Amino acid sequence: MMTLKADDLRSAIIVNCVLNAFLSYTATALNSVTLLALRKSSTTLPKPLRTLLLSLTVSDLGVGLLVQPLYILFLAMVFQQGNTETQIIEITSKVSIVTITFFGYASFFGAAALAADRFLAVHLHLRYQELVTHKRLVAVVISVWVFSAILSMTTAVFQHTRYIVVSITGIVVESVCYLAAALFYIKIYLAVLYHSKQNKILQVQPTQTRVENMANTAKLRKCAVGPFYAYLVFLACHLPSSCTRIILEKTGYNNVTWQLIKYTHTLVFLNSSLNPLIYSWKMRHIRRAIMDMLRNISLRR
């Protein structure tokens, strides 16, 4: 375990503890509201999309309720390293690793699954409801959480004995999820662009047919724009951490890189507070449900 000697390391711990304490509160509060909004949107939001959003919201809520408090506790123990038994720090570190990787993998797989779902919704059209059923989506979500649990436990068990294997596995999983989601959204963009061009070319169509085509194009765009914005924010928050870990595999840890990885962890946790804001901003069904809840609260007062 590293011994803290420099004041800048202590300052980094204090800053990260303060930031994570604030973000833990916002992630818990915002995702709790989003969960209630998703429940109230059960009749207006498509079931597959709602199921995937519920899974992602639960993972974000877990970050606020469990991951960040444990992370703060671990940092506090490292700060007071001289007054805390090494074994306690190691146990806290292992529990933190399990929770971080568990909810982290759930977020990665959930983001990729959401991108795949929106891709299928755009390309399958009428066959989407036939092939992508609610039961199948529930099975996918359960598989995501089970697989995340297996990977997180494997990470904790082999963190020290098979560190290279664990690290490479994490990098591969993250890279595949990044690339798969990006590919799906590129395909969605090309499909929407194609339909937009078709609408411009077929201006000689009867007015009703043209209006229907334009409405379909707008629907295709709306069904993907919210998840796409969420993916961009996800990428901005997670990619620095992934890149930093890859760099550390070659350079190793020192005082500077230790501080850097802690700040990138906090940036990853920030994503859990931003996702609910994106959902309410870009998805009108969720936004309306939240507004209705706030209106009911104000009327009761």
Secondary structure, 3 states (H helix, E strand, C coil): CCCCCCHHHHHHHHHHHHHHHHHHHHHHHHHHHHHHHHHHCCCCCCHHHHHHHHHHHHHHHHHHHHHHHHHHHHHHHHHCHHHCCHHHHHHHHHHHHHHHHHHHHHHHHHHHHHHHHHHHHHHHHHHHHHHCCHHHHHHHHHHHHHHHHHHHHHHHHCCCCCHHHHHHHHHHHHHHHHHHHHHHHHHHHHHHHHHHHHHHHCCCCCHHHHHHHHHHHHHHHHHHHHHHHHHHHHHHHHHHHHHHHHHHHHHCCCHHHHHHHHHHHHHHHHHHHHHHHHHHHHCHHHHHHHHHHHHHHHHHC
